[in-house]
């Protein structure tokens, strides 16, 4: 019994990885079910890591994911995307943007992702546009990963 308690205590003290998903990851997640982005989103919805979102980032997700080209490719409706983002809002940890880091990156939308990551004390930003976030890696020391790189870590957690 004491060993079981020790194991449960050890598991509960392992810090959960805290991730911010770039909008491009959310789009890839709805466009390709077998892809790593989709698997990562599902892992987040299944509470396998702490997904961090801010209000501006959720608004950006919705604006981009409901573009006609993405809806057609994903075969989702605006309502479907809204339902998915409602689920993200429920499971994700909300991040209040107490400090704005603008401008650091070339793209204001990327700055929004960086601000969510920094204010939410993220372990990493997940994106396909790693070079866009190079200043974030060097200036703030935050990891910038692609979905496949983080999936092993997420799947190996208890």
LOLUMZA-703324 format. One record per atom (N, C-alpha, C, O): residue number from 0; residue in three letters; chain; atom name; x, y, z. Coordinates in steps of 0.001 Angstrom, whole numbers. Each point is the difference from the previous one (the first is absolute). Layout:
N
NODE   num   residu   chaine   atome      east     north        up
NODE   NUM      ala        A      CA         X         Y         Z
...
//
This chain:
158
NODE   num   residu   chaine   atome      east     north        up
NODE     0      unk        A       N       826     -1201         0
NODE     0      unk        A      CA      -826      1201         0
NODE     0      unk        A       C       865      1257         0
NODE     0      unk        A       O      -307       971      -691
NODE     1      unk        A       N      1390      -995      1470
NODE     1      unk        A      CA       867      1169        73
NODE     1      unk        A       C       717       239     -1343
NODE     1      unk        A       O       198      1145      -408
NODE     2      unk        A       N       184     -2232      -268
NODE     2      unk        A      CA       642       128     -1309
NODE     2      unk        A       C      -969       617      -994
NODE     2      unk        A       O       381       860      -794
NODE     3      unk        A       N     -1644     -1300       835
NODE     3      unk        A      CA     -1007       554      -908
NODE     3      unk        A       C      -168      1500       242
NODE     3      unk        A       O      -103       776      -949
NODE     4      unk        A       N        77      -370      2220
NODE     4      unk        A      CA      -113      1420       332
NODE     4      unk        A       C      1213       770      -527
NODE     4      unk        A       O      -146      1099      -535
NODE     5      unk        A       N      1336     -1671       686
NODE     5      unk        A      CA      1218       663      -473
NODE     5      unk        A       C       -18       179     -1512
NODE     5      unk        A       O       412      1042      -510
NODE     6      unk        A       N      -887     -2049      -201
NODE     6      unk        A      CA       -75        94     -1465
NODE     6      unk        A       C     -1014      1070      -405
NODE     6      unk        A       O       285       824      -869
NODE     7      unk        A       N     -1456      -829      1489
NODE     7      unk        A      CA     -1012      1008      -317
NODE     7      unk        A       C       507      1401       316
NODE     7      unk        A       O      -257       937      -757
NODE     8      unk        A       N       974      -786      1866
NODE     8      unk        A      CA       552      1307       350
NODE     8      unk        A       C      1041       435     -1028
NODE     8      unk        A       O        26      1164      -399
NODE     9      unk        A       N       826     -2083       -29
NODE     9      unk        A      CA      1030       326      -991
NODE     9      unk        A       C      -640       436     -1316
NODE     9      unk        A       O       446       965      -621
NODE    10      unk        A       N     -1480     -1671       202
NODE    10      unk        A      CA      -692       347     -1241
NODE    10      unk        A       C      -647      1373       121
NODE    10      unk        A       O        58       799      -935
NODE    11      unk        A       N      -671      -523      2074
NODE    11      unk        A      CA      -712      1270       160
NODE    11      unk        A       C       945      1190        97
NODE    11      unk        A       O      -426      1136      -206
NODE    12      unk        A       N      1702     -1371       517
NODE    12      unk        A      CA       931      1111       115
NODE    12      unk        A       C       784       254     -1288
NODE    12      unk        A       O       771       957       -71
NODE    13      unk        A       N      -957     -1803      -950
NODE    13      unk        A      CA       653       232     -1285
NODE    13      unk        A       C      -673      1198      -649
NODE    13      unk        A       O     -1208       -22      -238
NODE    14      unk        A       N      1974      1065       -51
NODE    14      unk        A      CA      -639      1168      -606
NODE    14      unk        A       C      -559      -325     -1384
NODE    14      unk        A       O       637      -686      -799
NODE    15      unk        A       N     -1823      1187       538
NODE    15      unk        A      CA      -623      -189     -1313
NODE    15      unk        A       C       630       976      -978
NODE    15      unk        A       O       276      1151       339
NODE    16      unk        A       N       -56     -1618     -1532
NODE    16      unk        A      CA       545       867     -1035
NODE    16      unk        A       C     -1072      1013      -394
NODE    16      unk        A       O     -1173      -341      -153
NODE    17      unk        A       N      1603      1598        -8
NODE    17      unk        A      CA      -896      1117      -298
NODE    17      unk        A       C       314       477     -1412
NODE    17      unk        A       O      1114       440      -283
NODE    18      unk        A       N     -2114      -532      -607
NODE    18      unk        A      CA       230       279     -1411
NODE    18      unk        A       C      -974      1030      -549
NODE    18      unk        A       O     -1161        65       405
NODE    19      unk        A       N      1662       741     -1339
NODE    19      unk        A      CA      -840       896      -781
NODE    19      unk        A       C        56      -494     -1439
NODE    19      unk        A       O      1078      -132      -580
NODE    20      unk        A       N     -2243      -138        13
NODE    20      unk        A      CA       -84      -456     -1382
NODE    20      unk        A       C      -199      1205      -908
NODE    20      unk        A       O      -955       760       157
NODE    21      unk        A       N      1866      -598     -1103
NODE    21      unk        A      CA      -124      1062      -995
NODE    21      unk        A       C     -1243      -284      -849
NODE    21      unk        A       O      -434     -1148      -105
NODE    22      unk        A       N      -123      2174      -486
NODE    22      unk        A      CA     -1200      -136      -827
NODE    22      unk        A       C       210      -985     -1137
NODE    22      unk        A       O      -923      -731      -360
NODE    23      unk        A       N      2114       698      -209
NODE    23      unk        A      CA       285      -927     -1102
NODE    23      unk        A       C      -153     -1454       451
NODE    23      unk        A       O      -348      -857      -812
NODE    24      unk        A       N       596       570      2064
NODE    24      unk        A      CA      -170     -1353       543
NODE    24      unk        A       C     -1482      -328       102
NODE    24      unk        A       O      -414     -1112      -327
NODE    25      unk        A       N      -381      2065       774
NODE    25      unk        A      CA     -1443      -225       100
NODE    25      unk        A       C      -606      -243     -1377
NODE    25      unk        A       O      -869      -857      -157
NODE    26      unk        A       N      1322      1603      -831
NODE    26      unk        A      CA      -496      -192     -1366
NODE    26      unk        A       C       404     -1378      -508
NODE    26      unk        A       O      -821      -722      -566
NODE    27      unk        A       N      2072       361       765
NODE    27      unk        A      CA       467     -1325      -432
NODE    27      unk        A       C      -775     -1104       710
NODE    27      unk        A       O      -264     -1050      -587
NODE    28      unk        A       N       -97      1279      1832
NODE    28      unk        A      CA      -734     -1007       780
NODE    28      unk        A       C     -1368      -302      -595
NODE    28      unk        A       O      -445     -1147        16
NODE    29      unk        A       N      -220      2160      -537
NODE    29      unk        A      CA     -1332      -253      -570
NODE    29      unk        A       C        85      -471     -1447
NODE    29      unk        A       O      -942      -603      -513
NODE    30      unk        A       N      2048       872      -136
NODE    30      unk        A      CA       123      -362     -1424
NODE    30      unk        A       C       521     -1416      -214
NODE    30      unk        A       O      -211      -568     -1072
NODE    31      unk        A       N       886       -21      2063
NODE    31      unk        A      CA       601     -1320      -178
NODE    31      unk        A       C      -138      -830      1277
NODE    31      unk        A       O       793       142       931
NODE    32      unk        A       N     -1793      -996      -899
NODE    32      unk        A      CA      -228      -824      1196
NODE    32      unk        A       C      1162      -909       371
NODE    32      unk        A       O       250      -172      1193
NODE    33      unk        A       N       477      -421     -2136
NODE    33      unk        A      CA      1102      -873       414
NODE    33      unk        A       C      1278       752       383
NODE    33      unk        A       O       953      -620       470
NODE    34      unk        A       N      -914      1927      -657
NODE    34      unk        A      CA      1218       763       234
NODE    34      unk        A       C       330       206      1466
NODE    34      unk        A       O      -846      -172       879
NODE    35      unk        A       N      2099       545      -634
NODE    35      unk        A      CA       481       241      1364
NODE    35      unk        A       C      -714      1179       656
NODE    35      unk        A       O      -204        -1      1214
NODE    36      unk        A       N      -174       997     -1995
NODE    36      unk        A      CA      -723      1154       562
NODE    36      unk        A       C     -1354      -431       556
NODE    36      unk        A       O      -400       425      1084
NODE    37      unk        A       N      -298     -1269     -1833
NODE    37      unk        A      CA     -1294      -518       464
NODE    37      unk        A       C       187      -833      1265
NODE    37      unk        A       O      -759       138       959
NODE    38      unk        A       N      1766      -999      -962
NODE    38      unk        A      CA       290      -832      1173
NODE    38      unk        A       C       322       869      1214
NODE    38      unk        A       O      -425      -304      1114
NODE    39      unk        A       N      1176      1383     -1332
NODE    39      unk        A      CA       349       897      1099
NODE    39      unk        A       C     -1234       715       536
NODE    39      unk        A       O      -167       125      1213
NODE    40      unk        A       N      -694       343     -2107
NODE    40      unk        A      CA     -1231       648       441
NODE    40      unk        A       C      -866      -966       796
NODE    40      unk        A       O      -550       371      1037
NODE    41      unk        A       N       425     -1594     -1508
NODE    41      unk        A      CA      -776     -1015       725
NODE    41      unk        A       C       624      -258      1373
NODE    41      unk        A       O      -718      -129       992
NODE    42      unk        A       N      2047        53      -931
NODE    42      unk        A      CA       683      -201      1288
NODE    42      unk        A       C      -294      1160       942
NODE    42      unk        A       O      -198      -204      1198
NODE    43      unk        A       N       169      1412     -1732
NODE    43      unk        A      CA      -336      1158       823
NODE    43      unk        A       C     -1429       -51       506
NODE    43      unk        A       O      -262       293      1166
NODE    44      unk        A       N      -663      -665     -2044
NODE    44      unk        A      CA     -1400      -115       405
NODE    44      unk        A       C      -208     -1132       994
NODE    44      unk        A       O      -946        25       788
NODE    45      unk        A       N      1835     -1025      -825
NODE    45      unk        A      CA       -49     -1102       968
NODE    45      unk        A       C       835       286      1241
NODE    45      unk        A       O       261      -897       802
NODE    46      unk        A       N       155      2148      -650
NODE    46      unk        A      CA       700       468      1199
NODE    46      unk        A       C      1346      -695       218
NODE    46      unk        A       O       386      -257      1141
NODE    47      unk        A       N       330       -51     -2230
NODE    47      unk        A      CA      1322      -634        95
NODE    47      unk        A       C      1104      1026       210
NODE    47      unk        A       O      1123      -363       350
NODE    48      unk        A       N     -1428      1634      -558
NODE    48      unk        A      CA       920      1098       280
NODE    48      unk        A       C      -846      1231       283
NODE    48      unk        A       O     -1207        -3      -241
NODE    49      unk        A       N      1825      1038       743
NODE    49      unk        A      CA      -722      1235       266
NODE    49      unk        A       C        59       872     -1245
NODE    49      unk        A       O      1055       515      -372
NODE    50      unk        A       N     -2199      -362      -255
NODE    50      unk        A      CA      -116       878     -1161
NODE    50      unk        A       C      -267      1405       520
NODE    50      unk        A       O      -884       206       831
NODE    51      unk        A       N      1646       749     -1321
NODE    51      unk        A      CA      -137      1390       421
NODE    51      unk        A       C      -635       812     -1126
NODE    51      unk        A       O       416      -106     -1154
NODE    52      unk        A       N     -1416       910      1484
NODE    52      unk        A      CA      -624       883      -992
NODE    52      unk        A       C      -324      1344       642
NODE    52      unk        A       O      -261        94      1199
NODE    53      unk        A       N       286       921     -2017
NODE    53      unk        A      CA      -457      1326       405
NODE    53      unk        A       C     -1222       328      -851
NODE    53      unk        A       O      -255      -652     -1012
NODE    54      unk        A       N      -488      1654      1425
NODE    54      unk        A      CA     -1178       400      -778
NODE    54      unk        A       C       398       407     -1427
NODE    54      unk        A       O      -635      -454      -952
NODE    55      unk        A       N      1665      1293       775
NODE    55      unk        A      CA       356       345     -1385
NODE    55      unk        A       C       409     -1217      -834
NODE    55      unk        A       O      -285       -52     -1197
NODE    56      unk        A       N       940      -910      1811
NODE    56      unk        A      CA       416     -1183      -747
NODE    56      unk        A       C     -1213      -844      -402
NODE    56      unk        A       O       -47      -500     -1124
NODE    57      unk        A       N      -927       333      2008
NODE    57      unk        A      CA     -1219      -726      -363
NODE    57      unk        A       C      -749       696     -1139
NODE    57      unk        A       O      -535      -653      -896
NODE    58      unk        A       N       507      1975       945
NODE    58      unk        A      CA      -654       749     -1076
NODE    58      unk        A       C       740      -218     -1320
NODE    58      unk        A       O      -625      -148     -1050
NODE    59      unk        A       N      1952       129      1108
NODE    59      unk        A      CA       806      -264     -1197
NODE    59      unk        A       C      -262     -1406      -522
NODE    59      unk        A       O      -165      -195     -1204
NODE    60      unk        A       N       126      -787      2105
NODE    60      unk        A      CA      -315     -1376      -421
NODE    60      unk        A       C     -1296       -11      -804
NODE    60      unk        A       O       -58      -548     -1101
NODE    61      unk        A       N      -989      1169      1672
NODE    61      unk        A      CA     -1305       -17      -655
NODE    61      unk        A       C        40       710     -1355
NODE    61      unk        A       O      -538      -507      -984
NODE    62      unk        A       N      1164      1660       936
NODE    62      unk        A      CA        39       773     -1244
NODE    62      unk        A       C       686      -783     -1118
NODE    62      unk        A       O      -448        35     -1146
NODE    63      unk        A       N      1517      -730      1470
NODE    63      unk        A      CA       741      -722     -1034
NODE    63      unk        A       C      -643     -1353      -305
NODE    63      unk        A       O      -114      -379     -1165
NODE    64      unk        A       N      -300      -341      2184
NODE    64      unk        A      CA      -560     -1343      -215
NODE    64      unk        A       C     -1328        27      -750
NODE    64      unk        A       O      -380      -997      -615
NODE    65      unk        A       N      -327      2120       657
NODE    65      unk        A      CA     -1294        77      -689
NODE    65      unk        A       C       103       626     -1387
NODE    65      unk        A       O     -1019       314      -615
NODE    66      unk        A       N      2225      -133       123
NODE    66      unk        A      CA       153       456     -1386
NODE    66      unk        A       C      -543     -1088      -928
NODE    66      unk        A       O       179     -1188       269
NODE    67      unk        A       N      -834      1581     -1345
NODE    67      unk        A      CA      -622      -985      -898
NODE    67      unk        A       C       950     -1102      -476
NODE    67      unk        A       O      -412     -1155      -103
NODE    68      unk        A       N      1658      1482      -186
NODE    68      unk        A      CA       929     -1032      -489
NODE    68      unk        A       C       265     -1064      1071
NODE    68      unk        A       O        97     -1187      -315
NODE    69      unk        A       N        21      1609      1579
NODE    69      unk        A      CA       251      -959      1077
NODE    69      unk        A       C     -1248      -815       328
NODE    69      unk        A       O        89     -1187       314
NODE    70      unk        A       N     -1250      1830      -390
NODE    70      unk        A      CA     -1252      -732       230
NODE    70      unk        A       C      -202     -1060     -1079
NODE    70      unk        A       O      -388     -1130       297
NODE    71      unk        A       N       650      1494     -1539
NODE    71      unk        A      CA      -171      -957     -1105
NODE    71      unk        A       C       976     -1164       146
NODE    71      unk        A       O      -387     -1156      -170
NODE    72      unk        A       N      1634      1448       479
NODE    72      unk        A      CA      1014     -1062       119
NODE    72      unk        A       C      -272      -917      1188
NODE    72      unk        A       O       281     -1198       -58
NODE    73      unk        A       N      -821      1755      1123
NODE    73      unk        A      CA      -251      -795      1207
NODE    73      unk        A       C     -1366      -669         2
NODE    73      unk        A       O      -268      -903       792
NODE    74      unk        A       N      -594      1367     -1700
NODE    74      unk        A      CA     -1394      -465       -52
NODE    74      unk        A       C      -750       303      1298
NODE    74      unk        A       O      -885      -749       413
NODE    75      unk        A       N      1253      1848       209
NODE    75      unk        A      CA      -672       454      1212
NODE    75      unk        A       C      -835      1229      -325
NODE    75      unk        A       O       249       704      -979
NODE    76      unk        A       N     -1229      -468      1811
NODE    76      unk        A      CA      -802      1219      -121
NODE    76      unk        A       C       512      1023      1015
NODE    76      unk        A       O       801      -318       880
NODE    77      unk        A       N     -1279      1536     -1024
NODE    77      unk        A      CA       349      1031       987
NODE    77      unk        A       C      -460      -437      1383
NODE    77      unk        A       O       692       237       990
NODE    78      unk        A       N     -1848      -868      -919
NODE    78      unk        A      CA      -508      -503      1280
NODE    78      unk        A       C       928     -1058       581
NODE    78      unk        A       O       264         2      1202
NODE    79      unk        A       N       236      -914     -2049
NODE    79      unk        A      CA       932     -1032       462
NODE    79      unk        A       C      1266       626       591
NODE    79      unk        A       O       473      -404      1063
NODE    80      unk        A       N        59      1389     -1768
NODE    80      unk        A      CA      1208       677       497
NODE    80      unk        A       C      -310       705      1318
NODE    80      unk        A       O       808       -36       928
NODE    81      unk        A       N     -1961       670      -844
NODE    81      unk        A      CA      -404       653      1247
NODE    81      unk        A       C       -95      -983      1152
NODE    81      unk        A       O       421       302      1116
NODE    82      unk        A       N      -970     -1467     -1382
NODE    82      unk        A      CA      -109     -1039      1036
NODE    82      unk        A       C      1387      -467       443
NODE    82      unk        A       O       254      -172      1193
NODE    83      unk        A       N       634       -31     -2158
NODE    83      unk        A      CA      1373      -399       325
NODE    83      unk        A       C       683      1058       850
NODE    83      unk        A       O       642      -325       999
NODE    84      unk        A       N      -775      1588     -1386
NODE    84      unk        A      CA       648      1070       758
NODE    84      unk        A       C      -636       201      1370
NODE    84      unk        A       O       675       422       939
NODE    85      unk        A       N     -1965      -718      -815
NODE    85      unk        A      CA      -634         9      1323
NODE    85      unk        A       C       650     -1046       898
NODE    85      unk        A       O       255       249      1178
NODE    86      unk        A       N        12     -1426     -1749
NODE    86      unk        A      CA       666     -1065       768
NODE    86      unk        A       C      1410       422       393
NODE    86      unk        A       O       437      -259      1121
NODE    87      unk        A       N       274       906     -2037
NODE    87      unk        A      CA      1343       504       319
NODE    87      unk        A       C       -90      1009      1146
NODE    87      unk        A       O       801       -46       934
NODE    88      unk        A       N     -1767       948     -1005
NODE    88      unk        A      CA      -153      1018      1044
NODE    88      unk        A       C      -292      -620      1359
NODE    88      unk        A       O       430       523      1028
NODE    89      unk        A       N     -1157     -1633     -1019
NODE    89      unk        A      CA      -335      -663      1261
NODE    89      unk        A       C      1223      -693       600
NODE    89      unk        A       O       235        99      1204
NODE    90      unk        A       N       533      -788     -2019
NODE    90      unk        A      CA      1113      -810       506
NODE    90      unk        A       C      1279       810       196
NODE    90      unk        A       O       805      -325       873
NODE    91      unk        A       N      -608      1367     -1665
NODE    91      unk        A      CA      1257       758        48
NODE    91      unk        A       C        71       894      1231
NODE    91      unk        A       O     -1011       408       572
NODE    92      unk        A       N      2242      -125      -195
NODE    92      unk        A      CA       201       958      1081
NODE    92      unk        A       C        -9      1402      -601
NODE    92      unk        A       O       797       301      -888
NODE    93      unk        A       N     -1692       554      1366
NODE    93      unk        A      CA       -35      1354      -552
NODE    93      unk        A       C      1227       800       444
NODE    93      unk        A       O       447       -97      1143
NODE    94      unk        A       N        74       872     -2059
NODE    94      unk        A      CA      1168       831       291
NODE    94      unk        A       C      -417      1457       -90
NODE    94      unk        A       O      -494       461     -1029
NODE    95      unk        A       N       699       240      2105
NODE    95      unk        A      CA      -254      1440        22
NODE    95      unk        A       C      1273       696      -475
NODE    95      unk        A       O      1095      -281       487
NODE    96      unk        A       N     -1252      1176     -1427
NODE    96      unk        A      CA      1155       695      -561
NODE    96      unk        A       C       321      1229       851
NODE    96      unk        A       O      -423      1118      -294
NODE    97      unk        A       N      1190     -1369      1365
NODE    97      unk        A      CA       378      1089       896
NODE    97      unk        A       C      1100       869      -594
NODE    97      unk        A       O       103      1187       308
NODE    98      unk        A       N       715     -1790     -1160
NODE    98      unk        A      CA      1108       739      -588
NODE    98      unk        A       C        46      -280     -1490
NODE    98      unk        A       O       -19     -1157      -422
NODE    99      unk        A       N        80      2208      -372
NODE    99      unk        A      CA        66      -149     -1453
NODE    99      unk        A       C      1458       101      -441
NODE    99      unk        A       O       730       894       426
NODE   100      unk        A       N      -327     -1806     -1270
NODE   100      unk        A      CA      1395       -95      -431
NODE   100      unk        A       C       198       563     -1404
NODE   100      unk        A       O       995      -330      -645
NODE   101      unk        A       N     -1884      1149       160
NODE   101      unk        A      CA        57       473     -1388
NODE   101      unk        A       C       914      1197      -144
NODE   101      unk        A       O       188       763       948
NODE   102      unk        A       N       358      -601     -2081
NODE   102      unk        A      CA       196      -989     -1052
NODE   102      unk        A       C      1324      -730       202
NODE   102      unk        A       O      1037       619       237
NODE   103      unk        A       N     -1090     -1914      -333
NODE   103      unk        A      CA      1205      -831        68
NODE   103      unk        A       C       177      -730     -1324
NODE   103      unk        A       O      1105       -80      -537
NODE   104      unk        A       N     -2207      -448        19
NODE   104      unk        A      CA        40      -797     -1219
NODE   104      unk        A       C      -493       825     -1185
NODE   104      unk        A       O      -606      1056       181
NODE   105      unk        A       N       864     -1535     -1374
NODE   105      unk        A      CA      -383       738     -1203
NODE   105      unk        A       C     -1497        29      -240
NODE   105      unk        A       O      -507       929      -628
NODE   106      unk        A       N      -210     -1935      1121
NODE   106      unk        A      CA     -1438      -136      -243
NODE   106      unk        A       C      -744       251      1315
NODE   106      unk        A       O       282      -644      1010
NODE   107      unk        A       N     -1223      1574     -1029
NODE   107      unk        A      CA      -767       323      1211
NODE   107      unk        A       C      -757     -1212       529
NODE   107      unk        A       O      -170      -138      1212
NODE   108      unk        A       N      -290      -747     -2105
NODE   108      unk        A      CA      -691     -1213       450
NODE   108      unk        A       C       963      -926       741
NODE   108      unk        A       O      -398      -670       952
NODE   109      unk        A       N      1659       628     -1381
NODE   109      unk        A      CA       997      -788       719
NODE   109      unk        A       C       306       623      1362
NODE   109      unk        A       O       224      -716       975
NODE   110      unk        A       N      -215      2057      -909
NODE   110      unk        A      CA       191       670      1289
NODE   110      unk        A       C     -1107      -385       979
NODE   110      unk        A       O       251      -138      1198
NODE   111      unk        A       N     -1469       -35     -1702
NODE   111      unk        A      CA     -1121      -412       850
NODE   111      unk        A       C       254     -1389       594
NODE   111      unk        A       O      -306      -240      1168
NODE   112      unk        A       N       856      -659     -1957
NODE   112      unk        A      CA       342     -1343       477
NODE   112      unk        A       C      1097       101      1044
NODE   112      unk        A       O       -74      -650      1043
NODE   113      unk        A       N      1093      1459     -1313
NODE   113      unk        A      CA      1101       188       949
NODE   113      unk        A       C      -495       599      1310
NODE   113      unk        A       O       415      -437      1073
NODE   114      unk        A       N     -1290      1422     -1146
NODE   114      unk        A      CA      -546       614      1218
NODE   114      unk        A       C      -770     -1013       838
NODE   114      unk        A       O       102         0      1227
NODE   115      unk        A       N      -862      -855     -1878
NODE   115      unk        A      CA      -714     -1048       732
NODE   115      unk        A       C       994      -939       669
NODE   115      unk        A       O      -180      -381      1156
NODE   116      unk        A       N      1223        11     -1881
NODE   116      unk        A      CA      1005      -911       547
NODE   116      unk        A       C       736       617      1184
NODE   116      unk        A       O       169      -654      1030
NODE   117      unk        A       N       264      1883     -1161
NODE   117      unk        A      CA       771       634      1070
NODE   117      unk        A       C      -863       276      1234
NODE   117      unk        A       O       431      -259      1124
NODE   118      unk        A       N     -1627       773     -1322
NODE   118      unk        A      CA      -879       285      1140
NODE   118      unk        A       C      -504     -1284       654
NODE   118      unk        A       O      -305        -9      1193
NODE   119      unk        A       N       215     -1082     -1972
NODE   119      unk        A      CA      -475     -1269       540
NODE   119      unk        A       C      1117      -919       474
NODE   119      unk        A       O      -253     -1135       405
NODE   120      unk        A       N      1502      1628      -456
NODE   120      unk        A      CA      1166      -800       421
NODE   120      unk        A       C        36     -1337      -744
NODE   120      unk        A       O       155     -1060       607
NODE   121      unk        A       N      -297      1132     -1911
NODE   121      unk        A      CA       -14     -1204      -841
NODE   121      unk        A       C      1393      -628       -54
NODE   121      unk        A       O      1021       681        97
NODE   122      unk        A       N     -1020     -1995      -253
NODE   122      unk        A      CA      1245      -716      -231
NODE   122      unk        A       C       409        96     -1458
NODE   122      unk        A       O      1187       -32      -324
NODE   123      unk        A       N     -2176       150      -556
NODE   123      unk        A      CA       309        42     -1429
NODE   123      unk        A       C     -1159       584      -794
NODE   123      unk        A       O     -1159       -30       414
NODE   124      unk        A       N      1525       560     -1569
NODE   124      unk        A      CA      -953       399     -1029
NODE   124      unk        A       C        71     -1084     -1066
NODE   124      unk        A       O      1086      -392      -425
NODE   125      unk        A       N     -2246       -90        -5
NODE   125      unk        A      CA       -50     -1038     -1029
NODE   125      unk        A       C      -442       652     -1307
NODE   125      unk        A       O     -1065       614       -74
NODE   126      unk        A       N      1897      -755      -950
NODE   126      unk        A      CA      -248       651     -1279
NODE   126      unk        A       C       745      -736     -1110
NODE   126      unk        A       O       887      -810       268
NODE   127      unk        A       N     -1250      1096     -1505
NODE   127      unk        A      CA       784      -455     -1147
NODE   127      unk        A       C       929      1113      -470
NODE   127      unk        A       O       897      -239      -810
NODE   128      unk        A       N     -1104      1444      1309
NODE   128      unk        A      CA       755      1173      -432
NODE   128      unk        A       C      1101       340       999
NODE   128      unk        A       O        38      1103       545
NODE   129      unk        A       N       847     -2051      -312
NODE   129      unk        A      CA      1046       155      1013
NODE   129      unk        A       C       834      1274      -230
NODE   129      unk        A       O       326       704       956
NODE   130      unk        A       N        10      -415     -2188
NODE   130      unk        A      CA       866      1160      -254
NODE   130      unk        A       C      -699      1318       358
NODE   130      unk        A       O       666       983       324
NODE   131      unk        A       N     -1996      -960      -381
NODE   131      unk        A      CA      -733      1208       402
NODE   131      unk        A       C       219       307      1475
NODE   131      unk        A       O       -59      1157       416
NODE   132      unk        A       N       313     -2201       372
NODE   132      unk        A      CA       128       155      1446
NODE   132      unk        A       C      1445       -14       482
NODE   132      unk        A       O       243       -85      1204
NODE   133      unk        A       N       721       167     -2117
NODE   133      unk        A      CA      1409       -16       394
NODE   133      unk        A       C       322      1074      1039
NODE   133      unk        A       O       698      -301       968
NODE   134      unk        A       N     -1175      1542     -1123
NODE   134      unk        A      CA       277       993      1057
NODE   134      unk        A       C      -560      -409      1367
NODE   134      unk        A       O       591       316      1033
NODE   135      unk        A       N     -1710     -1006     -1028
NODE   135      unk        A      CA      -578      -457      1278
NODE   135      unk        A       C       899     -1032       655
NODE   135      unk        A       O       181         2      1218
NODE   136      unk        A       N       384      -885     -2035
NODE   136      unk        A      CA       896     -1032       538
NODE   136      unk        A       C      1255       648       583
NODE   136      unk        A       O       434      -349      1098
NODE   137      unk        A       N       138      1280     -1830
NODE   137      unk        A      CA      1263       585       453
NODE   137      unk        A       C      -204      1033      1104
NODE   137      unk        A       O       762        16       966
NODE   138      unk        A       N     -1756       831     -1084
NODE   138      unk        A      CA      -214      1070       980
NODE   138      unk        A       C      -643      -494      1291
NODE   138      unk        A       O       336       484      1081
NODE   139      unk        A       N     -1267     -1453     -1183
NODE   139      unk        A      CA      -750      -437      1168
NODE   139      unk        A       C       315     -1432       429
NODE   139      unk        A       O      -430      -442      1065
NODE   140      unk        A       N      1174      -273     -1889
NODE   140      unk        A      CA       388     -1366       356
NODE   140      unk        A       C     -1149      -992        -8
NODE   140      unk        A       O        69     -1029       672
NODE   141      unk        A       N     -1112      1319     -1412
NODE   141      unk        A      CA     -1136      -925       -66
NODE   141      unk        A       C       218      -986     -1143
NODE   141      unk        A       O       477       380     -1069
NODE   142      unk        A       N      -823     -1631      1291
NODE   142      unk        A      CA       111     -1000     -1050
NODE   142      unk        A       C     -1067       237     -1061
NODE   142      unk        A       O     -1133       371       307
NODE   143      unk        A       N      1511      -588     -1535
NODE   143      unk        A      CA      -933        73     -1125
NODE   143      unk        A       C       121     -1328      -731
NODE   143      unk        A       O      1040      -313      -581
NODE   144      unk        A       N     -2128      -469       618
NODE   144      unk        A      CA        21     -1373      -482
NODE   144      unk        A       C     -1074      -234     -1051
NODE   144      unk        A       O      -972       750      -101
NODE   145      unk        A       N      1170     -1810      -682
NODE   145      unk        A      CA     -1052      -448      -906
NODE   145      unk        A       C      -783     -1103       720
NODE   145      unk        A       O       520      -596       943
NODE   146      unk        A       N     -1747       315     -1361
NODE   146      unk        A      CA      -845      -965       723
NODE   146      unk        A       C       652     -1367       224
NODE   146      unk        A       O       -98      -552      1096
NODE   147      unk        A       N       745        11     -2091
NODE   147      unk        A      CA       595     -1332       142
NODE   147      unk        A       C      1052       -33      1108
NODE   147      unk        A       O       165     -1024       664
NODE   148      unk        A       N       543      2129      -461
NODE   148      unk        A      CA      1036        41      1035
NODE   148      unk        A       C      -578       -61      1407
NODE   148      unk        A       O       647      -516       912
NODE   149      unk        A       N     -1825      1024      -731
NODE   149      unk        A      CA      -579        52      1335
NODE   149      unk        A       C      -908     -1192       305
NODE   149      unk        A       O      -272      -283      1166
NODE   150      unk        A       N      -198      -415     -2196
NODE   150      unk        A      CA      -939     -1112       210
NODE   150      unk        A       C       596     -1114       861
NODE   150      unk        A       O      -701      -555       846
NODE   151      unk        A       N      1967       219     -1040
NODE   151      unk        A      CA       613     -1044       823
NODE   151      unk        A       C       -43       356      1472
NODE   151      unk        A       O      -303      -845       843
NODE   152      unk        A       N       605      2090      -534
NODE   152      unk        A      CA       -14       454      1389
NODE   152      unk        A       C     -1422       -35       568
NODE   152      unk        A       O      -206      -426      1137
NODE   153      unk        A       N      -761       871     -1921
NODE   153      unk        A      CA     -1391        30       461
NODE   153      unk        A       C      -531     -1423       201
NODE   153      unk        A       O      -668      -280       995
NODE   154      unk        A       N       966      -615     -1940
NODE   154      unk        A      CA      -522     -1367        88
NODE   154      unk        A       C       670      -818      1087
NODE   154      unk        A       O      -582      -974       476
NODE   155      unk        A       N      1799      1345       -67
NODE   155      unk        A      CA       696      -785      1014
NODE   155      unk        A       C      -412       386      1418
NODE   155      unk        A       O       371      -680       957
NODE   156      unk        A       N     -1121      1749      -814
NODE   156      unk        A      CA      -434       431      1345
NODE   156      unk        A       C     -1087      -916       535
NODE   156      unk        A       O      -827      -511      -755
NODE   157      unk        A       N       838       313      2062
NODE   157      unk        A      CA     -1049      -838       620
NODE   157      unk        A       C     -1371       624      -129
NODE   157      unk        A       O      -986      -572       464
//
